[in-house]
Every structure is written in C-alpha cells, then in structure tokens.
Amino acid sequence: MKVAIIGGSGKMGRWFASFLLKDGKEVVITGRNRERLLEARQQLGVEVAPDLSSAVKGADVVLISVPIDNFEEVVKQLQPQIHNEQLVLDITSIKVMPVTIMHKYLKNTLVLGVHPVFGPGAKDIINRNFVLTPTNGPETELAQKIKQYLETREARVTLMTPQEHDEMMAVILGLSHFIAIASADTLLSLGKLKQLKAISGSTYRFLLTLTESVISEDPGLYASIQMNLPKLTEIEELFRKNVTKWAGIIKSKDRQEFVARMSAIKEGMEKGDPDFGKAYEDMYKFLEKQ
C-alpha cells in the first residue's frame, strides 16, 4: 500500500510518515516548505514529491495533514488529481468543517475524517485515542476497517459523527487549551517561575506540565482550534462565570459555602464518572517518572 501525506513535513505529518514506514507501507510526502521536506527525507528516509500532483499519483491513500486554515485550498488543489479508487483521510483536530469541505470537492471519492487525539511527541500508537467520523454507509465500512487496523496495533478507536466529535473536542481540546493559556499568562505575570518550580509539589507540577505542553506548540494551530470549534465560546463563558463565582466565595471568606460547593462537585463527578479519582493516580505516576 502506498500512502501520500500532504503536509508531510509538519510534526504530525512526520509522525504518520514514520509510523507508516515502520509498519511496512510505502510513503511519499509533499508540502510547501522545501527545506522542511528535505529535513524529513534525511530524518526518516522517506520519499519526497516535488508537488501535490506527483505525490498523489499512484497512491492508494491520501492523508491530509495541513493547518485548518489552509484545508479548503489544499482540497481544491487535490480535486483534479484524485481518482475514484483512492481514499482520502484528513487528520485535523476539527471534523465538521474538513469533512464538509471534502464532501463538497471530492464528491466521487471515499473520504473519512480521522482525529488522532495525541501530539507528535507520542512514541507509538499503543493506548492512543483515535476518533473516526463517518457520515454514511461506505464511510462507516471504511471506518470499521481502519478501526480494526488500529486496534490490532493496540490503539483505542471510537466512531462518532463529526458534530459529536466537535462538541466533545470543545471541552477536551478547547477548554483545556484555554485554561492552559490563561494559567500560563497568569504565572508569567506573577513572575518567579524558577522559584515556584523549585519548591512545587505534584499539583503545581501538573499545572506547569499542562501549560508548557500547550504554550510550546504552534500558536497558529491553537488559534485555529479555538476559533473553529463550535460552542467553545459558550463553554469558555461558563468557565469564566464559575471562576468569578469561586473568586467571590474566596474573597468573602465564606468557608461554609466553599466546602458545601466543593463537596457537591465531588459527589457529582463521582456519580458521573465511575473512574473518578483514577486521573489523579495516573497524574501522580506520570510526574514520578519525570
């Protein structure tokens, strides 16, 4: 099987190129940045195509790994190059918009939205989450085949609609990134980052891990995620209201209200999640390895 990766010189494009090469697939990558493509060729030993047309020619699968803001432009360019027997997958973090665009321009081609819910720092796919978003019968059949392929390699795979995916990612990615960015901004404003880290415990170290993992990434990517996920502004507004509420309780030194509300939240989370408490155990184990 031959896989063409459009945007193959980017971090996730390189990750998939490396994974697929190790899995015995023939891989060719292309992208706008010639220098980065040559770096990828030297790093991975992967074939590099000079343009999109030559990359997809002869490929069984075309994997689109480009920034969300450039997605439609790339699919437009891809349209005249694709034939009906090829499969087209995208691996963006948002699904409604990319899937809609693929359906618009690639009407006679089987496409599928795929979201690897991890970053390019992942060493392998074992226990990594993938979300597949089929919208019809043929896409569902393809999704089941990919699900079997990934699960055989010990990945965890979930199927849902693009709409369901984006609603969940508004919390999983959108809210998490928002909290991390605002927390990093606050810590920077307070100063004394070195001193704080030197005497910190596990809770602060986890906060620092969260903030650094987001702030160290491409700001353009995170801006696109924040500004394209549906209902994210409503979720962030709810978060802001809760922050204001809790700040008010602390400012008024209302100990009784603090304890009552925190206890109610714990009870609610225990009812809503049978694995409540495990995340803290996993966090502690993770930090102990650092």
C-alpha positions as CSV (number, residue, x, y, z in Angstrom):
1,M,0.0,0.0,0.0
2,K,1.2,3.5,-0.9
3,V,0.3,6.5,1.2
4,A,0.8,10.1,0.2
5,I,0.9,12.6,3.0
6,I,0.1,16.2,2.1
7,G,1.8,18.3,4.7
8,G,4.2,15.5,5.4
9,S,7.0,17.9,6.6
10,G,4.9,19.1,9.6
11,K,5.1,17.5,13.0
12,M,2.1,15.2,12.7
13,G,2.8,14.5,9.0
14,R,6.3,13.3,10.0
15,W,4.8,11.3,12.8
16,F,2.5,9.4,10.5
17,A,5.2,9.0,7.9
18,S,7.5,7.4,10.5
19,F,4.7,5.2,11.8
20,L,3.6,4.0,8.3
21,L,7.1,3.3,7.2
22,K,7.8,1.2,10.2
23,D,4.5,-0.6,9.5
24,G,5.8,-1.6,6.1
25,K,3.9,0.9,4.0
26,E,5.3,2.8,1.0
27,V,5.1,6.5,1.9
28,V,5.6,9.7,-0.1
29,I,5.3,13.2,1.4
30,T,4.9,16.7,0.0
31,G,4.4,20.2,1.3
32,R,5.1,23.8,0.7
33,N,8.3,24.1,2.7
34,R,11.0,22.6,0.6
35,E,13.7,22.9,3.3
36,R,11.5,21.1,5.9
37,L,10.7,18.4,3.3
38,L,14.4,17.7,2.8
39,E,14.9,17.6,6.5
40,A,12.1,15.0,6.8
41,R,13.7,12.9,4.0
42,Q,17.0,13.0,5.8
43,Q,15.4,12.2,9.1
44,L,13.0,9.4,8.0
45,G,14.4,8.2,4.7
46,V,11.0,8.9,3.2
47,E,10.3,9.7,-0.5
48,V,9.7,13.4,-1.2
49,A,7.5,14.6,-4.1
50,P,8.1,18.0,-5.6
51,D,4.3,18.8,-5.8
52,L,0.9,17.6,-4.9
53,S,0.2,16.0,-8.3
54,S,3.2,13.8,-8.3
55,A,2.7,12.9,-4.6
56,V,-0.8,11.5,-5.1
57,K,-0.2,9.8,-8.4
58,G,-0.2,6.1,-7.7
59,A,-1.1,6.4,-4.1
60,D,-3.8,4.2,-2.6
61,V,-4.4,6.5,0.3
62,V,-4.0,10.3,0.6
63,L,-3.6,11.7,4.1
64,I,-4.2,15.4,4.5
65,S,-2.1,16.9,7.4
66,V,-2.3,20.6,6.9
67,P,-3.4,23.6,9.1
68,I,-7.1,24.0,9.3
69,D,-7.0,27.5,7.8
70,N,-5.3,26.1,4.6
71,F,-7.5,23.0,4.4
72,E,-10.0,24.1,1.8
73,E,-7.3,25.5,-0.5
74,V,-5.5,22.2,-0.4
75,V,-8.6,20.1,-1.1
76,K,-9.4,22.4,-4.1
77,Q,-5.9,21.7,-5.5
78,L,-6.4,18.0,-4.8
79,Q,-9.7,17.7,-6.5
80,P,-8.5,17.3,-10.2
81,Q,-5.6,14.9,-9.1
82,I,-7.8,12.3,-7.3
83,H,-9.4,9.3,-9.0
84,N,-12.3,7.3,-7.6
85,E,-10.4,4.3,-6.3
86,Q,-8.2,6.4,-3.9
87,L,-9.1,7.0,-0.3
88,V,-8.7,10.5,1.3
89,L,-8.4,10.9,5.0
90,D,-7.8,14.1,7.0
91,I,-6.2,14.3,10.5
92,T,-7.2,17.8,11.6
93,S,-8.3,18.4,15.2
94,I,-11.7,19.6,14.0
95,K,-14.1,17.5,11.9
96,V,-17.3,19.2,10.8
97,M,-15.6,21.8,8.6
98,P,-13.0,19.4,7.0
99,V,-15.5,16.7,6.3
100,T,-17.9,19.1,4.8
101,I,-15.2,20.5,2.5
102,M,-14.1,17.0,1.4
103,H,-17.7,16.1,0.6
104,K,-18.0,19.4,-1.4
105,Y,-15.0,18.9,-3.6
106,L,-14.4,15.2,-3.6
107,K,-17.9,14.0,-4.4
108,N,-17.0,10.8,-6.1
109,T,-14.1,9.8,-3.7
110,L,-14.4,7.9,-0.5
111,V,-13.3,10.2,2.3
112,L,-13.1,9.9,6.1
113,G,-12.4,12.3,8.9
114,V,-9.8,11.0,11.3
115,H,-8.6,12.6,14.5
116,P,-5.5,11.2,16.3
117,V,-6.1,12.6,19.8
118,F,-2.4,13.0,20.7
119,G,0.5,15.1,19.7
120,P,3.7,14.3,17.6
121,G,5.6,13.6,20.8
122,A,3.9,10.2,21.1
123,K,6.4,7.3,20.8
124,D,3.8,4.9,19.3
125,I,0.1,4.3,19.0
126,I,-0.3,1.9,21.9
127,N,-3.2,3.1,24.0
128,R,-3.5,6.3,21.9
129,N,-7.0,7.5,21.1
130,F,-8.3,7.9,17.5
131,V,-11.7,9.2,16.6
132,L,-13.2,8.3,13.2
133,T,-16.2,10.3,11.9
134,P,-18.1,8.5,9.1
135,T,-21.2,10.1,7.8
136,N,-22.7,7.4,5.6
137,G,-22.6,3.7,4.8
138,P,-19.4,3.5,2.7
139,E,-17.6,5.7,5.2
140,T,-18.7,3.6,8.1
141,E,-17.5,0.4,6.3
142,L,-14.1,2.1,5.8
143,A,-14.0,3.3,9.4
144,Q,-14.6,-0.2,10.6
145,K,-11.6,-1.5,8.6
146,I,-9.4,1.3,9.9
147,K,-10.6,0.7,13.4
148,Q,-9.6,-3.0,13.1
149,Y,-6.2,-2.0,11.7
150,L,-5.5,0.4,14.5
151,E,-6.8,-1.8,17.3
152,T,-4.6,-4.6,16.1
153,R,-1.8,-2.3,16.9
154,E,-3.3,-1.6,20.3
155,A,-4.7,1.8,19.7
156,R,-8.1,2.9,21.1
157,V,-10.7,3.8,18.4
158,T,-14.1,5.5,18.7
159,L,-16.6,6.2,15.9
160,M,-18.9,9.2,16.1
161,T,-20.4,11.8,13.8
162,P,-18.4,15.0,13.0
163,Q,-20.8,17.0,15.0
164,E,-20.5,14.8,18.1
165,H,-16.7,15.0,17.7
166,D,-16.5,18.7,17.6
167,E,-18.9,19.2,20.6
168,M,-16.7,16.9,22.7
169,M,-13.4,18.5,21.4
170,A,-14.7,21.9,22.5
171,V,-14.1,20.6,26.1
172,I,-11.3,18.1,25.5
173,L,-9.2,20.4,23.5
174,G,-10.8,23.8,23.6
175,L,-11.4,24.3,27.3
176,S,-8.1,22.5,28.2
177,H,-6.1,24.8,25.9
178,F,-7.9,27.8,27.2
179,I,-7.2,27.0,30.8
180,A,-3.6,26.3,30.0
181,I,-3.0,29.5,28.1
182,A,-4.8,31.7,30.7
183,S,-2.8,29.9,33.5
184,A,0.5,30.4,31.7
185,D,-0.4,34.1,31.2
186,T,-1.1,34.4,34.9
187,L,2.1,32.6,36.0
188,L,4.2,34.8,33.7
189,S,2.5,37.9,35.1
190,L,3.3,36.8,38.7
191,G,6.9,36.2,37.9
192,K,9.3,34.0,39.9
193,L,8.8,31.0,37.6
194,K,12.1,29.4,38.7
195,Q,11.4,29.8,42.4
196,L,7.9,28.4,42.1
197,K,9.1,25.4,40.2
198,A,11.9,24.7,42.7
199,I,9.6,24.3,45.7
200,S,6.5,23.0,43.9
201,G,4.5,19.9,44.7
202,S,2.7,17.5,42.4
203,T,-0.4,19.7,41.8
204,Y,1.7,22.7,40.6
205,R,4.0,20.5,38.6
206,F,0.9,19.1,36.8
207,L,-0.3,22.6,36.1
208,L,3.1,23.5,34.8
209,T,3.1,20.4,32.6
210,L,-0.2,21.4,31.1
211,T,0.8,25.0,30.4
212,E,4.1,24.1,28.9
213,S,2.6,21.4,26.7
214,V,0.3,24.0,25.1
215,I,2.5,27.1,25.1
216,S,5.4,25.2,23.5
217,E,3.3,24.3,20.4
218,D,2.4,26.3,17.3
219,P,0.2,29.4,18.3
220,G,-1.4,29.4,14.9
221,L,-2.7,25.9,15.3
222,Y,-4.2,26.6,18.7
223,A,-5.7,29.9,17.5
224,S,-7.4,27.9,14.7
225,I,-8.8,25.3,17.1
226,Q,-10.1,28.0,19.5
227,M,-11.8,29.9,16.7
228,N,-13.3,27.0,14.8
229,L,-14.7,24.6,17.4
230,P,-18.5,25.1,17.7
231,K,-19.9,26.2,21.1
232,L,-16.5,26.8,22.5
233,T,-17.2,30.4,23.3
234,E,-20.2,29.4,25.4
235,I,-18.2,26.8,27.3
236,E,-15.4,29.3,28.0
237,E,-18.0,31.9,29.1
238,L,-19.4,29.3,31.6
239,F,-15.9,28.7,32.8
240,R,-15.4,32.4,33.3
241,K,-18.6,32.7,35.3
242,N,-17.5,29.8,37.5
243,V,-14.1,31.4,38.0
244,T,-15.9,34.7,39.1
245,K,-18.2,32.8,41.4
246,W,-15.4,30.9,43.1
247,A,-13.3,34.0,43.4
248,G,-16.2,35.7,45.1
249,I,-16.6,32.9,47.6
250,I,-12.9,33.1,48.5
251,K,-12.9,36.9,48.6
252,S,-15.8,36.9,51.1
253,K,-14.1,34.1,53.1
254,D,-17.3,32.1,53.1
255,R,-15.8,28.8,54.3
256,Q,-19.1,27.0,54.6
257,E,-20.1,27.8,51.1
258,F,-16.7,26.7,49.7
259,V,-16.9,23.4,51.5
260,A,-20.5,22.8,50.5
261,R,-20.0,23.6,46.8
262,M,-16.7,21.6,46.6
263,S,-18.3,18.6,48.3
264,A,-21.3,18.8,45.9
265,I,-19.0,18.9,42.9
266,K,-17.1,15.8,44.1
267,E,-20.3,13.9,44.6
268,G,-21.5,14.9,41.1
269,M,-18.3,13.8,39.5
270,E,-18.2,10.5,41.4
271,K,-21.7,9.8,40.0
272,G,-20.9,10.9,36.5
273,D,-17.6,9.0,36.2
274,P,-17.1,5.5,37.6
275,D,-13.3,6.0,37.3
276,F,-13.3,9.2,39.3
277,G,-10.0,9.5,41.1
278,K,-8.0,7.4,38.7
279,A,-6.9,10.5,36.8
280,Y,-5.2,11.8,39.9
281,E,-3.4,8.4,40.4
282,D,-2.3,8.5,36.7
283,M,-1.1,12.1,37.1
284,Y,1.0,11.2,40.2
285,K,2.5,8.2,38.4
286,F,3.4,10.3,35.4
287,L,5.0,13.0,37.5
288,E,7.0,10.5,39.5
289,K,8.6,9.3,36.2
290,Q,9.7,12.9,35.3
